[in-house]
């Protein structure tokens, strides 16, 4: 594979969704309640497909299963990562995700879900929920039963450019007015703890998963520490936010041009701002905000020109080893 793999996203309607995916990215969404763009996804609940080239129309999972050499013969049974853009027009439910061991036992072999968020945009005064104030499981249960959410939940003010790491077991919620890009394990397992007594389209209260949530929530809450690393060149800045057991995630800010070698098994790129060009293997590809693509294994050296910003991710070395 000597060319980038451009992908066509899948859009998910959500009770809390809005229209910013159309307003900001000009995506062809039809519903004013579109909450999620599954931009790079091989999950059966919403699969991206190849947008152009020899494999046009092929689902990402099919490319993964039948042409693993494009991904450095990565040892994971399924594509390991998932990239989303989330438009929270209203508050999402307060929720938690399991780790790999719990999910495999209780969710038919599904992966756990560790994720991270980069805030693309938000309304003034917007916040998110990350963590809680309970010191014991019983204290947590008591506050849930009494509905003492303001005392229980830890809220954090946000601004564009903020980055948050959300390991499995962390109580969290994206809140109203937030547009973000999420990098996560390839999983769709969520346990709702609180949903503001919202009702679905049929008038029913949305399901909660309190017992499973209590099984996996980290109590007391542990703050997630990470130390971004900044690399500057003449024409670009690369901010590596986090490198953990599952993924490495960074922001690339290119003002002029950046020349690199693709030395990972594969790399996921999402254009979050600006325009530019990708040049590799003698070909030139136009890039603009809202494009998503994968640079496969053993691609030629590549060059990116323009005034453009990306969120870039790839599976970490330890995760690649443990997947085999």
Rosetta blueprint (number, residue, H / E / L):
1 X L
2 X L
3 X L
4 X L
5 X E
6 X E
7 X E
8 X E
9 X L
10 X E
11 X E
12 X E
13 X E
14 X E
15 X E
16 X E
17 X E
18 X E
19 X L
20 X H
21 X H
22 X H
23 X H
24 X H
25 X H
26 X L
27 X L
28 X L
29 X L
30 X L
31 X L
32 X L
33 X L
34 X E
35 X E
36 X E
37 X E
38 X E
39 X E
40 X E
41 X L
42 X E
43 X E
44 X L
45 X L
46 X E
47 X E
48 X L
49 X E
50 X E
51 X L
52 X L
53 X L
54 X L
55 X L
56 X L
57 X L
58 X L
59 X E
60 X H
61 X H
62 X H
63 X H
64 X H
65 X H
66 X H
67 X L
68 X H
69 X H
70 X H
71 X H
72 X L
73 X L
74 X L
75 X L
76 X L
77 X L
78 X L
79 X L
80 X L
81 X E
82 X E
83 X E
84 X E
85 X E
86 X E
87 X E
88 X E
89 X L
90 X L
91 X L
92 X L
93 X L
94 X E
95 X E
96 X E
97 X L
98 X L
99 X L
100 X H
101 X H
102 X H
103 X H
104 X H
105 X H
106 X H
107 X L
108 X L
109 X L
110 X L
111 X L
112 X L
113 X L
114 X L
115 X E
116 X E
117 X E
118 X E
119 X E
120 X E
121 X E
122 X E
123 X L
124 X L
125 X L
126 X L
127 X E
128 X E
129 X E
130 X E
131 X E
132 X E
133 X L
134 X L
135 X L
136 X L
137 X H
138 X H
139 X H
140 X H
141 X H
142 X H
143 X H
144 X H
145 X H
146 X H
147 X L
148 X L
149 X H
150 X H
151 X H
152 X H
153 X E
154 X E
155 X E
156 X E
157 X E
158 X L
159 X L
160 X L
161 X L
162 X L
163 X E
164 X E
165 X E
166 X E
167 X L
168 X L
169 X L
170 X L
171 X L
172 X E
173 X E
174 X E
175 X L
176 X L
177 X L
178 X E
179 X E
180 X E
181 X E
182 X E
183 X E
184 X E
185 X E
186 X L
187 X L
188 X L
189 X L
190 X L
191 X E
192 X E
193 X E
194 X E
195 X L
196 X L
197 X L
198 X L
199 X E
200 X L
201 X L
202 X L
203 X L
204 X L
205 X E
206 X L
207 X L
208 X L
209 X L
210 X H
211 X H
212 X H
213 X H
214 X H
215 X H
216 X H
217 X L
218 X L
219 X L
220 X L
221 X L
222 X L
223 X L
224 X L
225 X L
226 X L
227 X L
228 X L
229 X E
230 X E
231 X E
232 X E
233 X L
234 X L
235 X L
236 X E
237 X E
238 X E
239 X E
240 X E
241 X E
242 X E
243 X E
244 X L
245 X L
246 X L
247 X E
248 X E
249 X E
250 X E
251 X E
252 X E
253 X E
254 X E
255 X L
256 X L
257 X E
258 X E
259 X E
260 X E
261 X L
262 X L
263 X L
264 X L
265 X L
266 X L
267 X E
268 X E
269 X E
270 X E
271 X E
272 X E
273 X E
274 X E
275 X E
276 X E
277 X E
278 X E
279 X E
280 X E
281 X L
282 X L
283 X E
284 X E
285 X E
286 X E
287 X E
288 X E
289 X L
290 X L
291 X L
292 X E
293 X E
294 X E
295 X E
296 X L
297 X L
298 X L
299 X L
300 X L
301 X L
302 X E
303 X E
304 X E
305 X E
306 X E
307 X E
308 X E
309 X E
310 X E
311 X E
312 X E
313 X E
314 X E
315 X E
316 X L
317 X H
318 X H
319 X H
320 X H
321 X H
322 X H
323 X H
324 X L
